[in-house]
Every structure is written in C-alpha cells, then in structure tokens.
Amino acid sequence: MDEIRTILKNSMEEVFGSFEGANVYFAPGRVNLIGEHIDYNGGHVFPCALTIGTYAAVRKNGTGTMRLYSANFPQNGIGSFAINALDERQKRWTDYPKGVLWALSRHGFTLPADGGLDVVYYGNIPNGSGLSSSASIEVLTAKYLSDLFGFDLDGVYVARLCKESENLFNGVNCGIMDQFAIAMGAKDKAIFLDTATLDYTYVPFVLSNAKIVIACSNKKRGLADSEYNKRRGECEAALAALNTVRPLKALCDLTPEQFEEISGVLTDPVLLKRARHAVTENDRTLRAVEALNAGDLTQFGELMKASHDSLRYDFEVTGPELDALYDAACAVDGVIGSRMTGAGFGGCTVSLVREDAVDTFVQSVGEAYRKAIGYDASFYVVSVGDGPQNI
C-alpha cells in the first residue's frame, strides 16, 4: 500500500501541484467463481471482491470542474469536464466516472457549483482482463463522491446506480453482478446473489490448502464493442420464443428439466444453445454453493469445469486463448477447478489450485499457453477482499 500511495502522491503533485488535503480511496476488482452470463438472465451468481483493484487520490479544487488523470496511462493527459455539463460522452476512459456523476444527477444528487475535484486514479487490475476494472472505477467514483459530498449511499444503491451509468451512459448492456460484487464485497466471503431480486447471502470462502489463481490471457477485449450485447440479444430472443408456450420473466426461471420440456420451440439452434447455457449455468451455481456449504470443494471444482465447457460450446464466448489456459490448467495435477471468468472474448480464467501445486501450475500453464498462442499469460495469486473504502 505504501508503494501505491507514493504513486498517487507523486502523480498528484506532478499533475495538480500538491497532494495536500487529498483523500485516498480504494475499490476492488472482482472475480466470478461460477454463474457466467446469467446476471442479465435472472440467474444466481457467485462472485467475490479481490484484494487488487483501483485507487484514487481525491482533492476538492473549488472550480466546478472535474479534472481526472490516470497514473496507469500518463500519455492520455488530464481529462476534464464541467460538473454542470454531463450529458456528452468524451469517448475515453473518463466516461466511466463521468457516467457516475451523470447517473447521480438523474437521481437528484448534484454537486455544489464549486464542487469540482482533482482526481488521480491508479489500478493494479490487469487492463482488459475481465476482472471488472470499469465497474471498479465506477464504484470507486461513487464512493468518494458519496463521502465528500454527504450523499450517504449504501452499497446496493451504488451497485444499481453504477449499472445504470454503464448501461445508459456508456452503452454497455451489462447486468448488475460486477457492480454488486465490488460495492458489497466482504473479506473472505463470496456473494451468493439472486440477480432477479438482489437477495444475497455471504458465504465463507476461506481455502485452507488451496489458492485462487487468476490467469490473464493478455488478449485485450473491449466489452462495448465485443459480442457481449449480441449474446444478450440472443438470450432475449430465446426468452421471447419460450414465452409463446410458457409465461417466463427470465430464462433462469426454468429448471433444466422444465427447459427440456419446452425447448422444442427454439427452432434456431443458436438460440437453443444460448438458452441452454443460461438455464444449466444457473443450476450449476445453485449446486456449487450447496457443495461449498457442505465442504465438498472437489464437487465445486467439477462444476467450475462444467461451466467452462458450457461457455465454450453453448454460449461460445471463450475463444482460443481462454480455452488454451483452461485446457492447460486441467492437465495439471492439483487443480481442483478452472473456468473462464467475466464476459469472455479474452480476459482471464480463475482456478482453484492446491497450495503445493501453485508454482507448478504457473510454470506448466504458462509454457503451454506460450506454445499454443505465441505470447505470455500473466498469473495472479489473489485473496478475497473487502469492498470500497477510504484508506
């Protein structure tokens, strides 16, 4: 933390002249252990916050202007906008914090006329990794705005607000899982979340003889211009077809058995596969949490693998990079479970690895990935962390 504070301090002094009076905030990244591409299908997900994330040094400047700087990308310079001119996108990373201000203003949370801020952001989430750097920036922004201007927003409200910002301002038709997991993160606990109702339960996730290992493919992918929105549209089309024979609010209202009874209406094979993934992934998530509560980590791991297979063959969002990481992971003795995590099309896998096999895992998977893809993957041994905070 001292190193990160030094980066923030030096950047703020260099760019904005002084660090005096600045507050430092943190919001985590997240990883989803199981339950992928079903947060917009009314299903259950099982994410947790991480100990890596996004930091910000924040200081009021009294100008009515937001001045934002990324210590990760100094070549981009300062992005600025007036707090009373929030409607227009700038088509750069500053649209994520700007979108949060825009969403706040829609709900009556406005800054005073002199309420501008100087902000330096710094993240240690791999860029484009699928560990929700955008949602981390959004929740972080909502956290420091709430604190500094007395908005007193709770975590669930922040999650809803940041989802609205990403959907309506940034044009990414995401579900609420990322923002919820980050805003509501708790140390050593995963969140069993019903995305249809936002009912949630904290489930202890302390691994005595195993580690969570993130393998980043280092294939960059932009969520807004990927096929994410296309997949969501396909799920909506499948739901509409199924509604002709059975009233449903969401695909995940169905059990696998109920789905099989009415799936014949899905004459388009693509829509059949998309719907089958949503229904079975929700069922896998329910069974995975039951297995974890019963202390059966082996069964939990097998369900992770089944999740990846479904994302690979039915939802078709993995691609050669994630499949290479997954296939190499499954060949390593000591791997309990592995799967892609996030939107796909690049990004990361998450694996549960026996503690005594972590070094072998990194070496073996790294070598196999380099041979298959032609460049290196990156590996992160992570822990389950807390939600956003003033540090």
Protein Blocks (a to p, Z undefined) as FASTA:
>chain_A
ZZmmmmmmmmmmmmnopaghpacddddddddfbhghklmnopacdddddfbdcdddddde
hlopacdddfklmmnopadddfklmkbcghiaklmmmmmmmmmmmnopacdfklcccddd
ddfbdehklnopmmmmmmmmmmmmmmmnonopafklmmmmmmmmmmmmnopacdfklmmm
mmmgcehiacdddfknopacddddddfkbccddddekiacdfklmmklmmmmmmmmmmmm
mmmmoccfbfklpcfklmmmmmmmmmblklmmmmmmmmmmmmmmmmmmmmmmnopaklmm
mmmmmmmmmmmmmnopnbjmlmmmmmmmmmpghiabdcdedjbjiajddddddfklmmmm
mmmmmmmmmmmnopacdddddddddddddZZ
